[in-house]
Structure formats: C-alpha cells, structure tokens
Amino acid sequence: MIPVMDLKGGVVVHARCGVRSEYAPIKSVLHPSSDPMSIMYAFKKFGFTELYIADIDAIEGRAPNLGAIRSIVRRSSMKIMVDAGVKDTKSVETLLRAHVSSVILATESIPSPSFVSDCVRLYGEKIVGSLDLRDETVLARSSEVSLMSPLEAAKMFEDAGIRSLIVVDLSRVGTSSGPPIKLLKNLVSRLSIPIIAGGGVRNIEDLKLLREIGVAGALVATALHTGEITPKKLQEFLTVPA
C-alpha cells in the first residue's frame, strides 16, 4: 500500500473526483495540520516505504511545489514518486535533481506515446506510467492517446518499457466508492507489468480483493485520513499470507 499526498498551494489537500478547483486543505485524524511535513511524519508511523505525491499546481500548469517536495525527500526515508504533469524531459530532470525516486508519466499530461519511449530510454527505471481514467475512459492530452481504450493505453506503456503502471480512475478518487475491480482484473490478465491501483479504496477488505486479483499495490489517501485504515489494521493485513 502506498499513501498519497496531493499538494496544492503548499498544503496537503483532499482530492475528490478529480475536480481540482474544489480541492480543499485536508482534514485528517492523523494530524490537525495540512502541512506536508506533518502529514509525511504521520504516514511514517504506518511503516510505509513509498509515498506518491501529486503536485496539483504543476499538473494544472502553475508553479510546482518543488520546495515541499525537496523537503519531503530530504527528511523521509521513503521512496518518493511524483506526478507533476510532466510534458517534457526538462521537467523530468528537474524532479530527478530533487532526488525523487520515480517520475510519473501520466496519460493526462504526456504529449505523445513517443515521449514515453524517449523517457524510458533516457531515465530507465526512474519512470513510472500512469493510466488516467474518468469513468473508465482514458484521460489524455495527446489526441492519439485519447482514442485508445484503457487496455490499448496500458499496452502503450508496456511496449515502451515501463516497469510498473499506475491505474487511477479520477471519478473514484476521494469517494470511498471502491476500486474498478472488473477493469483492473482484465488489465492484470493482459499485461506482464505490475499494476498499482488508485481511486476509491475504502478499507482493508478492498486491499484484500485487489491482492486476490493480482494487483501489485494500491494508492490510498482518504481511508487513512478518516481512520478507516489504521497502522494496526494495516499490519494485520500485511502479516497475513497472500
């Protein structure tokens, strides 16, 4: 399980349904503050080894939250993967200079399929793919990618040499509506690369179901901030054999 931190305006916000104009500072049982460092330290109590950061400002074309990202990288032992809406190699290199572990290439932001291949060739395992969906339809900046089915877009990443793929349905993010099991099951059966599911995870039972269908990992935010998933519950889940 990988915790999610959505950054906007220098604070952690509650992402819901991908309607970014309405994202407000997080209200969490983990910490009374929406300060990124405070939330990061709260996440560390769970024993997480990775952290997913979505830089909402950068994704929407505003100045990135690089200061906050650098601080988190410096003070955390977790591996940090970042979606900052990268559209060019300069943006990838800026993030890698900040010493993030992985840079996410998202269908919502990439200019073309060839950009994915170029980045994998240049940066190798530092690149992670993200299949962005809304109601199981591909969200894409590229007109070519926008015509693809979810499976075709996933295959595009696999063919480019991506080592792992995030699949996130923005319509489910922050809603506690459950992950798109049927879609994920189909992708797992058709791809040879590990899939990380994002959007809608409600509780430990959802994590069990994702594990059963062969999903390699899950992005989770809301269930942590509401207290539905606690360190104790997570540890019990992790100690039960798959």
N, C-alpha and C positions, 0 to 999 in steps of 0.2 A: 504494500500500500504506500502511495506517495501523496503527501499532503500538498495542497495547492495554496498559493498566496497570490491574490490578484492585487496589483499595485495601481493606484490612480491618485494623482495629486500628492504623492509622497506617503500615502497611508494605505493600509490594507482595506479593501472594500469587499462587500458581499455581492458576488456575481449572481445574476438571476436571468435565465432565459436569453442571455446574450444581448440584452437591452442595456448597453453600456452607459447611455446617458442617465440611467436611473440607478447606477451602482452607487451605494452609499457606504460610509465607513462601517466596518464590520462590528457587530455586537456579538461578543463571544463569551462563553462560560470559561474559556481558557485564560482570558486576561481582560481587564476593563478597558484597556487601551487598544487603538487600532494602529499603533506604532509598529512598523515592520520588525524591528529588532525584538520587541516584546513578544510578538506572535511567533517569531522564529524560535526564541528560547522556550516558549510554551510547547511548540512542536517537538523540541528536542527531548522533552520528558517522555514522549512516546517511544523513543529509541529509533526514530526514523533515520534512514541512511541517505535518503534522497529528498529533494524539495523541488517542486515545479513552481516557477514564477511566471505569471502572465503580466507583462508590462502593458497595461491598458492604454496608457498615454502614447507609448511608442506604436502600438498596434493601430491607433487612430490617427497617427501622423504628427503627434505632438512631441515635445522634448521628452526623451526617455528618462526613466527613474534610475539612471546609472549609479548615482551616489548611494542610493539604498541598496542596489544590487551588489555593489562593491563591498559595502559594509557587511552584508549578509555573508558573502563569500569569505571575507577576512575572518569573521567571528564564528563561523559554523564549520563543523567537521562533515556536514552533509554534502553530498554531490548536488550541485545546483544546475538544473536545466531551465532554460529561459525561452519563452516565446515573446519576442519583441517586434513581431510583424516584419521580420527581415525581408527585404526586397532586392538586396544587392550584397556583394561579397564584402564591401566596406563595413556594413552593419554587422555581418558575421564576425569580422576581425575585431571590431570594437568590443563585442561581447567576449570573445576569446581572450582579448587583452585584459579584460576584467576578471579572468581566470574562472569563468563559469565552466562547468564540466561538459555541458552539451548545449548546442544552439538548435532550436526547433524551427523547422521549415514547415509552415502551415499553408494548406491549400488556400485559405482566405487571403494570404499575402503574397505568395510566390508569383513572379511574373510569367513563368513558363515551366513546363516539365524539364527542359534542358537545364534550367537553373539548379534544379535538384541534383542532376547528374554532375554538373560542374562543381557544386559544393561538396558532394561526396568524394569526388576526385581530389579536391584541394584539401579537405579537412577530415576525411575519413570518418572514424567512429565518433567524432565530436558532433556529428549531425544526426538529429532525430527527426523523423517525419511526423506530421500531424494531419490527419484526415478530419477536416472540419465539416460538420453537418448541421443542418437545421431540419428537423422532422425527417431525418434520414436522407436528405437531399444534399449533395455536395455544395458547400460554400466555396467559391473560388473567385480570385481576382482575374486569373487567366481565362480568356474565353474558351480556350482549348480544354482546360480542366473542368470548366463549368458544365461542359457537355458530357462528362464522364459519369458513370454510375459509381456508387461507393466502392464496389469491387474493382472497377477499372482504375479509379484513382489510387486505391491501395496497391494495386499491381504496378502502377507507375512508380511509386516509392520503392517497392521491392525490386523492380527491374533496374532502378538507379543505383542500387547497392546499399540502401538504408538498412541498418542493422536492427532497428525496432521502430514500431509505428504506434503513435497515439491515435485513438479514435474517439472524438468528442462530439457529442450532439448538443449544440448550444441551447436548443429548445428545452433540454432536460437539466441544464446546469442550474444549481441552486434551488431546484424544485422538489427534491426528495421524491421523485416520481418513479425511480427505478431505472436501471440501465437498459438499453435496447438489446435484449438478450438474443432475439432471433437474428438480428443483423450481425452481432458480434460472433455468434456461433457459426454463421456462414463464412465470415471473414477468416476466422481461425481455421476452418476446414480447408480453405482455399489458398492460404498463404503459408509460407515457411518461416516467416519472421515473427518474433514475439509481438503481441498486441497488448497495449496498455489502454484500458477503457476509462473514459471520463464522462461525467454528466449523469446525475440522478442517483448516485449510490446513496442508499438510505441508512444502511446498518450492516452489521456483521453477516446477516443472512444473505445480503446481496453479494458480499465478498465471497462467501462460500459458493454461491451459484456461479459467479464469474470464474472462480478457480475450477469448478466442476466442468465448465465448458471449454477450458483450456486457455483462458485469458491469463497473460503473464503478470499483469499488475493493474492497479486501479488508482485513478486520481480522485482524491476526496477532500472536500472542504466543509460543506455545510454540516455533515454528520459529526465532524469534530467540534465545530463551534457551538452546536446545540447540545453537545454532551451525549449524543446517541452512541457514538463510538468513544470509549474511554481507553486509557492505557491498559487497564486490567482486561477489558473485553478483547482488545487487540492482541494482547499477549496470549490469551487463551486460544484465540483463533490461530495464531502463528505456531503454537506448540502442538496443534492437532495435525497429524499427517494428512497430506492431500489424498 
